């Protein structure tokens, strides 16, 4: 049965222990067809924590888009099983509809709990049965894959499914004779689907088109999480894997302290409002104007929740509060595991090194990768945020989670289990050098004494502190255009960037020195290159980082 499923999906499962190295956190599988070593696409930096850092930098190899380009017929036929597999995501979003319908029809309370039971019990079991797949799309097929309307329409349809679950739950708790346990089951089930609205919005909100970005805002409104796009796109992607990022958990920090002390206050309120206020100020607008991208989805939330209360009465208020709470907890839990303890190192110029693939935890488990729209291929997402979910790639030799996100939930909510499983994996990534790990400062001394094989350099008496050399910004010139060397985004003074708060005609010199590329958030202003003739762009699908 298992073999037939994998054959239908054109997947080679990774057998437990097959061709694995000694490192429990790094997958050492060798390259195969459609499988590229990440170093071939992401050249290593001086501060890479990999044990192979002493090896010479490999040559960056890319495939020209015109080479071996499949015909439309062969491309569609080869990808048909994979295309069908993605339908599992909207089917998952319909699970509360199935559970509530069966619960009301049969009178059995268990049906109201089928959605959380499937996510937190069934999905980890399915991940264990079906295994993982490291298959990647051929680079030559990526342009056609990303241009396919099928994958976009699938995410568009999911927006309506999030609202369907929200409305169905409100109707059920307000009009049906539910006991307390059934009420809680409906609220948690529909709350999880609103929480998965963050998965849908994460995919749509990173795209350049205003239509998809508005769909992301509309989706986020179901869980009252309108600040997510601002904080995630402009804050987390800029600060990721640094001590100052509230979206990156620190070594020694348990889930509950992380949620209450850092993620909830800073990622939910402080940082997004700071970012949005600064953006609007650049355009001379008030932070309370309708142009505020946090207020826009928040107003949609108020209208939606208000309409549900007006339609069904105040009995839905506890339900709506539970839905919003589930969304907040879901995102906080996901943030906790995605970059746990991983750290970008500071360079001689005082800046953190660019975001690298080894700064994210990844997993290739089949079921959860479909369920999370490939968000678990997190390294490629951070390198290329605008790349669509169906084209995200997996790479070997990266920090690897032992399970998909739902399975990691059980470890995170029981800190002793988390320490037993994740501490060895994180320490192995950095060879027990806690100077290279994002450590909780409250526990730094104890953690160094217990786990580090190297002295704490931050406490060395003879440490020499030097002022980092000043970075030379690209000089303003007559071309009026500057391009990101990573993703190809070009800032043109004549056009400005209204989304970033720069009206047409804003000169390059007026952009803040700490401004980052609005598309990839990987490159800073100092990295941009003046366009002297036509902007140098990277062929779609190659996505190299020079």
C-alpha positions in Angstrom: 0.0 0.0 0.0 2.7 2.4 1.0 4.8 1.7 -2.1 1.7 2.3 -4.3 1.1 5.7 -2.7 4.7 6.7 -3.2 4.7 5.5 -6.8 1.5 7.4 -7.5 3.1 10.6 -6.2 6.4 9.9 -8.0 8.2 10.0 -4.7 11.2 8.1 -3.3 10.7 7.9 0.5 13.7 8.4 2.7 14.1 5.2 4.7 15.0 5.7 8.3 18.8 5.5 8.6 19.4 5.1 4.9 22.7 6.7 3.9 22.6 8.9 7.0 25.7 10.5 8.5 26.5 10.5 12.2 25.1 13.9 12.7 21.5 13.5 14.0 20.4 16.9 12.8 21.9 17.1 9.4 20.6 14.9 6.5 23.5 13.5 4.6 21.7 12.1 1.6 23.6 12.2 -1.6 22.3 14.1 -4.7 20.0 12.4 -7.0 17.8 13.4 -10.0 16.1 16.6 -9.1 18.1 16.9 -5.9 20.7 19.7 -5.6 23.2 20.2 -2.9 22.4 23.6 -1.3 26.0 24.8 -1.6 25.7 24.7 -5.4 23.1 27.4 -5.2 24.0 29.2 -2.0 27.8 29.7 -1.8 29.2 29.4 1.7 30.2 32.3 3.8 33.1 32.7 6.2 30.7 32.1 9.1 28.9 29.0 7.9 28.5 26.6 10.8 28.7 23.5 8.6 31.5 21.0 9.4 32.6 21.3 5.8 33.3 25.0 5.9 37.0 24.3 5.4 36.4 22.9 1.9 36.8 25.1 -1.1 33.7 27.1 -2.2 31.9 25.0 -4.8 31.2 26.4 -8.2 27.6 27.8 -8.6 25.9 25.7 -11.2 22.6 26.6 -12.8 20.5 25.3 -15.6 19.6 27.6 -18.4 15.9 27.9 -18.7 16.1 26.8 -22.3 17.9 23.6 -21.7 15.9 20.4 -21.6 12.7 22.4 -21.3 9.8 20.0 -21.3 6.9 20.4 -23.6 3.6 21.5 -22.2 2.2 18.0 -22.6 5.1 16.1 -21.0 5.3 18.7 -18.2 1.6 18.4 -17.4 1.7 14.6 -17.5 4.8 14.3 -15.3 3.4 16.7 -12.7 -0.2 15.4 -12.6 0.2 13.2 -9.5 1.9 16.0 -7.6 -0.8 18.5 -8.7 -3.4 16.2 -7.3 -1.5 15.8 -4.0 -1.9 19.5 -3.4 -5.7 19.1 -3.3 -5.2 17.6 0.2 -4.7 21.1 1.5 -8.2 22.4 0.7 -9.7 19.1 1.7 -8.0 19.5 5.1 -9.6 22.9 5.4 -13.0 21.3 5.0 -12.5 18.9 7.9 -14.5 20.9 10.4 -17.4 20.9 8.0 -17.2 17.1 7.9 -16.8 16.8 11.6 -19.5 19.2 12.6 -21.9 17.7 10.1 -21.3 14.2 11.4 -21.4 15.3 15.0 -24.8 16.9 14.5 -26.2 14.0 12.5 -25.0 11.2 14.9 -24.9 13.0 18.2 -21.5 11.7 19.0 -19.2 14.3 20.6 -16.1 12.7 19.2 -16.9 14.0 15.7 -16.5 17.6 16.9 -12.9 16.8 17.8 -11.9 15.1 14.6 -10.0 18.1 13.3 -7.5 18.6 16.2 -7.3 14.8 16.5 -6.3 14.4 12.9 -3.8 17.3 13.0 -2.0 16.4 16.2 -2.3 12.6 16.2 -3.2 11.4 12.6 -0.8 13.6 10.7 2.3 12.6 12.8 1.3 9.0 12.2 0.9 9.5 8.5 4.2 11.3 8.4 5.8 8.2 10.0 4.1 5.9 7.5 4.6 7.8 4.3 8.0 9.1 5.2 9.7 12.0 3.6 10.6 13.1 0.1 13.5 15.3 -1.0 12.4 15.5 -4.6 12.8 18.9 -6.2 11.4 20.3 -9.4 14.0 20.5 -12.2 15.2 24.1 -12.5 14.3 24.1 -16.2 10.7 23.5 -15.3 10.4 26.1 -12.5 9.3 29.0 -14.8 6.5 26.9 -16.2 5.6 25.5 -12.8 5.4 29.0 -11.2 3.4 30.3 -14.1 0.8 27.5 -13.8 -2.6 29.1 -12.7 -3.6 25.8 -11.1 -1.5 26.4 -8.0 -2.6 30.0 -7.6 -6.3 29.2 -8.0 -6.0 26.6 -5.3 -4.8 29.1 -2.8 -7.4 31.6 -3.9 -10.2 29.0 -3.3 -8.8 28.3 0.2 -9.6 31.9 1.2 -13.3 31.1 1.0 -12.8 27.8 2.9 -11.4 29.7 5.9 -14.5 31.8 6.1 -16.7 28.8 5.6 -15.3 27.1 8.7 -15.6 30.3 10.7 -19.2 30.9 9.8 -20.2 27.2 10.2 -18.7 27.1 13.7 -20.6 30.3 14.7 -23.8 28.8 13.4 -23.3 25.5 15.2 -22.5 26.9 18.6 -25.3 29.5 18.4 -28.2 27.4 17.0 -27.4 23.7 18.0 -27.9 22.2 21.5 -24.2 21.6 22.2 -22.8 20.6 25.6 -19.6 22.2 26.8 -17.3 19.6 25.4 -18.9 19.7 22.0 -18.8 23.6 22.0 -15.1 23.4 22.8 -14.5 20.9 20.0 -16.2 23.1 17.4 -14.3 26.2 18.6 -10.9 24.4 18.5 -11.6 22.8 15.1 -12.7 26.0 13.4 -10.0 27.9 15.2 -7.4 25.7 13.7 -8.7 26.4 10.3 -8.5 30.1 10.9 -5.0 29.5 12.3 -4.1 27.8 9.0 -5.3 31.0 7.4 -1.8 32.1 8.3 -0.4 29.4 6.1 -2.5 30.6 3.2 -1.8 34.2 3.9 1.9 33.5 4.2 1.9 32.2 0.6 -0.2 35.0 -0.8 1.3 37.8 1.3 4.8 37.3 -0.1 3.7 37.8 -3.7 4.2 41.1 -5.6 0.7 41.5 -6.9 -1.6 43.7 -4.9 -4.5 41.3 -5.5 -2.8 38.4 -3.8 -1.7 40.6 -1.0 -5.2 41.8 -0.4 -6.4 38.2 -0.4 -3.8 37.5 2.3 -5.2 40.4 4.4 -8.7 39.1 4.0 -7.6 35.6 5.1 -5.8 36.9 8.1 -9.0 38.7 9.3 -10.5 35.3 10.2 -8.1 35.0 13.1 -7.8 38.7 13.9 -4.1 38.6 13.0 -3.9 41.5 10.6 -0.4 42.6 11.7 1.2 39.4 10.5 2.2 40.5 7.0 3.9 43.7 8.3 5.8 41.9 11.0 6.7 38.8 9.0 7.6 40.3 5.7 9.3 43.5 6.9 10.5 42.5 10.4 11.1 38.8 10.7 12.7 38.3 7.3 15.0 41.2 8.1 16.0 40.2 11.6 15.6 36.4 11.4 18.1 34.3 13.3 19.5 37.2 15.3 19.1 37.9 19.1 16.8 40.9 18.3 14.2 38.8 16.3 11.2 38.0 18.4 10.3 35.4 15.7 13.4 33.4 16.4 13.4 31.4 19.7 16.7 31.2 21.7 18.5 28.1 23.0 17.3 27.4 26.5 14.0 29.3 26.1 10.9 27.2 26.5 7.8 27.7 24.4 5.7 29.4 27.1 8.3 32.0 28.1 8.9 32.6 24.4 5.2 33.2 23.7 4.5 35.4 26.7 7.7 37.4 27.0 8.8 38.0 23.4 6.6 36.7 20.6 3.2 38.0 21.8 4.2 41.5 22.9 6.9 42.2 20.3 5.8 40.3 17.1 2.2 41.0 17.7 2.2 44.7 18.8 5.5 46.5 19.1 7.5 45.7 16.0 4.7 45.7 13.4 3.4 49.1 14.7 6.9 50.5 14.6 7.4 49.3 11.0 4.0 50.5 9.8 4.3 53.9 11.5 7.7 54.5 9.9 6.4 53.5 6.5 3.4 55.8 6.7 5.6 58.7 8.0 7.7 58.5 4.9 4.6 59.3 2.9 3.5 62.0 5.3 0.5 60.0 6.5 -1.0 59.4 10.0 -0.5 55.9 11.5 -4.3 55.9 11.9 -5.0 56.5 8.2 -6.8 53.9 6.1 -3.5 53.3 4.3 -2.3 51.5 7.5 -1.8 47.8 6.4 -2.4 46.6 9.9 -5.7 48.5 10.3 -7.1 47.3 7.0 -7.3 43.6 7.9 -8.2 44.5 11.5 -11.2 46.5 10.3 -12.2 43.4 8.2 -12.0 41.3 11.4 -14.2 43.7 13.3 -16.8 43.7 10.5 -16.7 39.9 10.2 -16.9 39.2 13.9 -19.5 42.0 14.4 -21.7 40.5 11.6 -21.5 37.0 13.2 -22.5 38.5 16.6 -25.4 40.4 15.0 -26.5 37.3 13.1 -26.2 34.7 15.9 -26.2 36.6 19.2 -23.7 36.9 22.0 -23.4 33.2 22.5 -20.8 33.2 19.7 -18.5 35.5 21.6 -16.6 32.8 23.5 -16.3 30.9 20.2 -14.8 33.9 18.4 -12.4 34.5 21.3 -11.3 30.9 21.1 -10.7 31.2 17.3 -8.5 34.3 17.7 -6.6 32.7 20.6 -5.9 29.5 18.5 -4.5 31.6 15.7 -2.2 33.5 18.0 -0.9 30.3 19.7 -0.6 28.5 16.4 1.7 31.2 14.9 3.7 31.5 18.1 4.3 27.7 18.2 5.4 27.6 14.6 7.8 30.6 15.0 9.3 28.8 18.1 10.5 25.8 16.1 11.5 27.3 12.7 14.7 29.0 13.8 15.3 27.6 17.3 18.8 28.5 18.5 20.1 29.2 15.1 22.2 32.3 14.7 23.6 34.5 12.0 27.1 35.6 12.9 28.2 39.2 13.1 30.8 40.2 10.5 33.7 42.7 10.7 31.6 45.6 9.5 29.1 45.1 12.3 26.4 43.6 10.1 25.0 40.2 10.5 25.8 37.8 7.7 23.2 37.3 5.1 20.4 34.8 5.8 21.7 31.4 4.8 20.0 28.0 4.4 21.6 26.7 7.6 19.7 29.3 9.6 16.4 27.5 9.4 15.1 24.1 10.5 13.7 22.1 7.7 11.8 18.8 7.2 10.8 16.9 4.1 7.9 14.9 5.6 5.3 14.4 2.8 2.0 15.0 4.6 3.0 18.0 6.6 4.7 19.6 3.6 1.4 19.5 1.7 -0.5 20.6 4.8 1.8 23.6 5.3 2.3 24.5 1.6 6.0 23.6 1.8 6.6 26.1 4.6 8.8 23.4 6.1 11.2 23.9 3.3 12.0 27.0 5.2 15.5 27.7 4.0 14.6 28.1 0.4 11.6 30.2 1.4 13.9 32.7 3.3 16.3 32.8 0.4 13.6 33.4 -2.1 10.4 34.6 -0.4 8.5 35.3 -3.6 9.0 31.8 -4.9 5.7 29.9 -4.9 5.1 26.9 -2.7 5.1 24.3 -5.4 8.6 25.3 -6.5 10.4 25.4 -3.1 13.4 23.2 -2.8 14.9 20.8 -0.3 18.6 20.6 0.3 20.8 18.1 2.2 23.3 19.1 4.9 20.9 21.5 6.7 19.4 21.5 10.2 16.6 18.9 10.1 13.6 18.4 12.4 12.8 14.9 13.5 9.1 15.3 12.6 6.7 17.7 10.8 5.3 20.7 12.7 2.3 18.9 14.3 4.7 16.2 15.6 7.0 18.9 17.0 4.0 20.4 18.9 4.2 17.5 21.4 7.9 18.2 22.0 7.4 21.9 22.4 4.6 21.8 24.9 6.6 19.4 27.1 10.0 21.2 27.6 11.8 18.1 29.0 11.0 16.2 25.7 12.1 19.3 23.7 15.4 19.4 25.5 16.0 15.7 25.1 15.4 15.8 21.3 16.4 19.3 20.1 19.3 20.1 22.3 21.6 17.4 20.8 20.6 18.4 17.3 21.3 22.1 17.8 24.6 21.5 19.6 25.7 19.2 16.8 25.0 21.9 14.2 27.5 24.2 15.9 29.9 21.5 17.3 29.0 22.5 20.9 30.2 26.0 20.5 27.6 28.1 22.2 29.3 31.3 21.0 27.7 30.6 17.7 24.3 29.8 19.0 21.4 32.2 19.7 21.4 31.6 23.5 18.8 32.8 26.0 20.8 35.5 28.0 19.0 34.6 31.2 20.5 31.1 31.1 23.8 31.8 29.3 26.2 31.0 32.2 24.4 27.7 33.1 24.1 26.6 29.4 27.8 27.3 28.7 28.8 25.4 31.8 26.7 22.4 30.9 26.9 22.1 27.2 29.7 24.2 25.6 33.1 22.8 24.7 34.4 26.4 24.1 34.8 29.3 26.6 32.3 32.1 26.5 34.0 34.7 24.4 31.6 37.4 25.4 33.0 37.2 29.0 36.7 37.1 28.1 38.5 39.7 30.1 41.0 40.4 27.3 38.4 40.7 24.6 39.3 43.5 22.2 36.4 45.7 21.1 37.0 47.6 17.9 34.6 50.0 16.1 33.4 48.3 12.9 34.5 50.0 9.7 31.9 52.2 8.0 30.1 50.6 5.1 30.2 52.5 1.8 26.7 53.1 0.5 26.2 53.0 -3.3 26.5 56.5 -4.5 23.6 58.3 -6.1 24.1 58.6 -9.8 22.4 59.8 -13.0 20.8 56.5 -13.7 18.4 56.7 -10.8 18.0 52.9 -10.6 19.6 50.4 -8.2 19.1 46.7 -8.3 19.2 43.9 -5.7 22.0 41.5 -6.6 20.1 38.6 -5.0 16.6 38.7 -6.4 16.8 41.3 -9.1 14.4 43.9 -7.6 15.1 47.3 -9.0 14.4 50.6 -7.2 13.8 53.4 -9.6 13.8 56.9 -8.3 11.3 58.0 -10.9 8.8 55.4 -9.7 9.6 55.2 -6.0 7.9 52.5 -4.1 4.5 53.4 -2.6 4.2 50.1 -0.8 7.4 51.0 1.1 6.3 54.6 1.6 8.5 56.2 -1.0 6.5 58.4 -3.4 7.6 58.7 -7.1 10.7 60.9 -7.3 12.2 59.9 -4.0 15.9 59.9 -4.5 18.1 57.0 -3.6 19.8 59.1 -0.9 16.5 59.6 0.9 16.1 55.8 1.5 17.1 54.8 5.1 20.6 53.3 5.5 19.1 50.2 7.1 16.6 49.7 4.3 16.4 46.1 3.0 15.2 44.8 -0.3 11.3 44.7 -0.2 11.1 41.5 -2.2 13.7 39.2 -0.7 14.7 41.0 2.6 18.0 39.3 2.2 20.0 42.2 0.8 20.5 45.6 2.4 20.8 49.0 0.8 24.6 48.8 0.9 24.4 45.7 -1.3 22.4 47.3 -4.1 24.2 47.9 -7.4 23.7 50.9 -9.6 22.0 50.2 -12.9 24.2 51.7 -15.6 22.3 50.4 -18.6 19.7 47.7 -18.1 19.2 46.0 -14.8 21.0 42.7 -14.4 18.3 40.1 -13.5 18.6 36.5 -12.6 16.8 34.1 -14.9 13.7 32.8 -13.3 14.2 29.5 -11.8 18.0 29.9 -11.2 17.8 32.1 -8.1 21.5 32.1 -7.4 23.0 34.1 -4.6 26.3 35.5 -5.8 
